[in-house]
Amino acid sequence: MPSVVHLQETPTEIIIAVTGPPSSASSYIPCTAQKVTLVGHVQLNDPVGGRRIVGNTE
């Protein structure tokens, strides 16, 4: 379940990672891939300009 948004800004990219604990239901059923869509806002230090917005791949 998403609970925390991590934001990292570099001169060329804005990297956004959403983390959180597994749902309580996952202990009873096999892990399956699910698409979760969230809408939220984060405050950037500078305007986006030409930077790419990417998700964290770790």
VMD Tcl script that builds the backbone (N, CA, C; Angstrom):
set m [mol new atoms 174]
animate dup $m
set s [atomselect $m all]
$s set {name element resname resid chain x y z} {
  {N N MET 1 A 0.846 -1.166 0.000}
  {CA C MET 1 A 0.000 0.000 0.000}
  {C C MET 1 A 0.897 1.236 0.000}
  {N N PRO 2 A 0.801 2.086 -0.977}
  {CA C PRO 2 A 1.633 3.284 -1.037}
  {C C PRO 2 A 1.427 4.181 0.190}
  {N N SER 3 A 2.527 4.687 0.738}
  {CA C SER 3 A 2.396 5.554 1.906}
  {C C SER 3 A 3.374 6.724 1.915}
  {N N VAL 4 A 4.505 6.604 1.214}
  {CA C VAL 4 A 5.525 7.646 1.249}
  {C C VAL 4 A 5.990 7.960 -0.170}
  {N N VAL 5 A 6.145 9.236 -0.477}
  {CA C VAL 5 A 6.678 9.654 -1.768}
  {C C VAL 5 A 8.077 10.218 -1.547}
  {N N HIS 6 A 9.064 9.665 -2.259}
  {CA C HIS 6 A 10.444 10.157 -2.205}
  {C C HIS 6 A 10.693 10.943 -3.486}
  {N N LEU 7 A 11.289 12.110 -3.357}
  {CA C LEU 7 A 11.551 12.977 -4.500}
  {C C LEU 7 A 13.024 13.327 -4.533}
  {N N GLN 8 A 13.661 13.151 -5.696}
  {CA C GLN 8 A 15.056 13.545 -5.878}
  {C C GLN 8 A 15.137 14.387 -7.137}
  {N N GLU 9 A 15.755 15.541 -7.024}
  {CA C GLU 9 A 15.909 16.427 -8.177}
  {C C GLU 9 A 17.364 16.485 -8.601}
  {N N THR 10 A 17.619 16.366 -9.904}
  {CA C THR 10 A 18.946 16.544 -10.479}
  {C C THR 10 A 18.812 17.593 -11.580}
  {N N PRO 11 A 19.915 18.043 -12.146}
  {CA C PRO 11 A 19.812 19.039 -13.227}
  {C C PRO 11 A 19.047 18.545 -14.454}
  {N N THR 12 A 18.977 17.209 -14.653}
  {CA C THR 12 A 18.318 16.685 -15.857}
  {C C THR 12 A 17.053 15.887 -15.581}
  {N N GLU 13 A 16.832 15.441 -14.333}
  {CA C GLU 13 A 15.700 14.569 -14.034}
  {C C GLU 13 A 15.047 14.921 -12.702}
  {N N ILE 14 A 13.783 14.552 -12.605}
  {CA C ILE 14 A 13.058 14.551 -11.339}
  {C C ILE 14 A 12.650 13.101 -11.121}
  {N N ILE 15 A 13.158 12.482 -10.055}
  {CA C ILE 15 A 12.928 11.066 -9.805}
  {C C ILE 15 A 11.931 10.935 -8.659}
  {N N ILE 16 A 10.823 10.248 -8.917}
  {CA C ILE 16 A 9.770 10.080 -7.920}
  {C C ILE 16 A 9.628 8.590 -7.622}
  {N N ALA 17 A 9.689 8.229 -6.342}
  {CA C ALA 17 A 9.493 6.841 -5.926}
  {C C ALA 17 A 8.415 6.809 -4.848}
  {N N VAL 18 A 7.483 5.894 -4.988}
  {CA C VAL 18 A 6.418 5.725 -3.996}
  {C C VAL 18 A 6.671 4.394 -3.301}
  {N N THR 19 A 6.735 4.415 -1.962}
  {CA C THR 19 A 6.996 3.194 -1.205}
  {C C THR 19 A 5.933 3.012 -0.131}
  {N N GLY 20 A 5.855 1.808 0.382}
  {CA C GLY 20 A 4.924 1.521 1.457}
  {C C GLY 20 A 4.936 0.043 1.785}
  {N N PRO 21 A 4.295 -0.337 2.880}
  {CA C PRO 21 A 4.262 -1.743 3.277}
  {C C PRO 21 A 3.323 -2.540 2.382}
  {N N PRO 22 A 3.517 -3.854 2.324}
  {CA C PRO 22 A 2.575 -4.677 1.558}
  {C C PRO 22 A 1.196 -4.622 2.198}
  {N N SER 23 A 0.166 -4.853 1.404}
  {CA C SER 23 A -1.183 -4.850 1.957}
  {C C SER 23 A -1.350 -6.039 2.887}
  {N N SER 24 A -2.235 -5.935 3.849}
  {CA C SER 24 A -2.447 -7.019 4.798}
  {C C SER 24 A -3.009 -8.257 4.104}
  {N N ALA 25 A -3.692 -8.064 2.973}
  {CA C ALA 25 A -4.263 -9.201 2.248}
  {C C ALA 25 A -3.186 -10.064 1.618}
  {N N SER 26 A -1.990 -9.500 1.367}
  {CA C SER 26 A -0.956 -10.257 0.663}
  {C C SER 26 A -0.466 -11.450 1.477}
  {N N SER 27 A -0.688 -11.463 2.789}
  {CA C SER 27 A -0.246 -12.600 3.587}
  {C C SER 27 A -1.172 -13.805 3.410}
  {N N TYR 28 A -2.339 -13.593 2.821}
  {CA C TYR 28 A -3.306 -14.670 2.652}
  {C C TYR 28 A -3.410 -15.167 1.217}
  {N N ILE 29 A -2.953 -14.380 0.264}
  {CA C ILE 29 A -3.070 -14.756 -1.137}
  {C C ILE 29 A -1.705 -14.621 -1.800}
  {N N PRO 30 A -1.476 -15.341 -2.917}
  {CA C PRO 30 A -0.191 -15.188 -3.619}
  {C C PRO 30 A -0.005 -13.756 -4.116}
  {N N CYS 31 A 1.245 -13.364 -4.212}
  {CA C CYS 31 A 1.568 -12.025 -4.704}
  {C C CYS 31 A 1.229 -11.939 -6.190}
  {N N THR 32 A 0.492 -10.915 -6.562}
  {CA C THR 32 A 0.158 -10.699 -7.963}
  {C C THR 32 A 0.481 -9.266 -8.332}
  {N N ALA 33 A 0.752 -9.053 -9.592}
  {CA C ALA 33 A 1.026 -7.699 -10.069}
  {C C ALA 33 A -0.281 -6.932 -10.122}
  {N N GLN 34 A -0.280 -5.726 -9.595}
  {CA C GLN 34 A -1.459 -4.884 -9.612}
  {C C GLN 34 A -1.057 -3.492 -10.048}
  {N N LYS 35 A -1.904 -2.877 -10.829}
  {CA C LYS 35 A -1.671 -1.486 -11.219}
  {C C LYS 35 A -2.389 -0.590 -10.216}
  {N N VAL 36 A -1.645 0.315 -9.620}
  {CA C VAL 36 A -2.215 1.249 -8.659}
  {C C VAL 36 A -1.984 2.655 -9.188}
  {N N THR 37 A -3.027 3.422 -9.295}
  {CA C THR 37 A -2.917 4.803 -9.763}
  {C C THR 37 A -3.153 5.737 -8.590}
  {N N LEU 38 A -2.234 6.647 -8.385}
  {CA C LEU 38 A -2.350 7.622 -7.307}
  {C C LEU 38 A -2.274 9.021 -7.891}
  {N N VAL 39 A -2.971 9.929 -7.270}
  {CA C VAL 39 A -2.880 11.331 -7.650}
  {C C VAL 39 A -2.392 12.083 -6.422}
  {N N GLY 40 A -1.334 12.865 -6.585}
  {CA C GLY 40 A -0.795 13.610 -5.460}
  {C C GLY 40 A 0.043 14.769 -5.943}
  {N N HIS 41 A 0.577 15.510 -5.006}
  {CA C HIS 41 A 1.377 16.683 -5.336}
  {C C HIS 41 A 2.654 16.671 -4.499}
  {N N VAL 42 A 3.754 17.081 -5.106}
  {CA C VAL 42 A 5.015 17.295 -4.395}
  {C C VAL 42 A 5.541 18.666 -4.764}
  {N N GLN 43 A 6.227 19.301 -3.841}
  {CA C GLN 43 A 6.776 20.634 -4.071}
  {C C GLN 43 A 8.191 20.505 -4.613}
  {N N LEU 44 A 8.435 21.052 -5.797}
  {CA C LEU 44 A 9.769 21.029 -6.391}
  {C C LEU 44 A 10.540 22.274 -6.000}
  {N N ASN 45 A 11.870 22.158 -5.948}
  {CA C ASN 45 A 12.711 23.310 -5.628}
  {C C ASN 45 A 12.743 24.320 -6.765}
  {N N ASP 46 A 12.700 23.823 -8.002}
  {CA C ASP 46 A 12.792 24.677 -9.187}
  {C C ASP 46 A 11.707 24.272 -10.182}
  {N N PRO 47 A 11.416 25.122 -11.171}
  {CA C PRO 47 A 10.489 24.720 -12.229}
  {C C PRO 47 A 10.994 23.484 -12.963}
  {N N VAL 48 A 10.084 22.719 -13.558}
  {CA C VAL 48 A 10.461 21.493 -14.255}
  {C C VAL 48 A 11.405 21.797 -15.412}
  {N N GLY 49 A 11.143 22.849 -16.165}
  {CA C GLY 49 A 12.001 23.180 -17.305}
  {C C GLY 49 A 12.079 22.020 -18.262}
  {N N GLY 50 A 13.276 21.656 -18.713}
  {CA C GLY 50 A 13.448 20.564 -19.658}
  {C C GLY 50 A 13.742 19.230 -18.997}
  {N N ARG 51 A 13.610 19.147 -17.671}
  {CA C ARG 51 A 13.949 17.899 -16.974}
  {C C ARG 51 A 12.899 16.819 -17.213}
  {N N ARG 52 A 13.373 15.560 -17.255}
  {CA C ARG 52 A 12.461 14.415 -17.373}
  {C C ARG 52 A 11.933 14.057 -15.999}
  {N N ILE 53 A 10.682 13.627 -15.930}
  {CA C ILE 53 A 10.113 13.102 -14.688}
  {C C ILE 53 A 10.072 11.589 -14.842}
  {N N VAL 54 A 10.762 10.884 -13.941}
  {CA C VAL 54 A 10.869 9.432 -14.035}
  {C C VAL 54 A 10.551 8.792 -12.700}
  {N N GLY 55 A 10.197 7.499 -12.737}
  {CA C GLY 55 A 9.981 6.728 -11.521}
  {C C GLY 55 A 11.283 6.075 -11.099}
  {N N ASN 56 A 11.363 5.734 -9.841}
  {CA C ASN 56 A 12.544 5.067 -9.318}
  {C C ASN 56 A 12.543 3.629 -9.798}
  {N N THR 57 A 13.679 3.134 -10.286}
  {CA C THR 57 A 13.748 1.772 -10.815}
  {C C THR 57 A 14.400 0.805 -9.844}
  {N N GLU 58 A 14.699 1.244 -8.629}
  {CA C GLU 58 A 15.352 0.353 -7.649}
  {C C GLU 58 A 14.340 -0.517 -6.961}
}
mol reanalyze $m
mol bondsrecalc $m
mol representation Tube
mol addrep $m
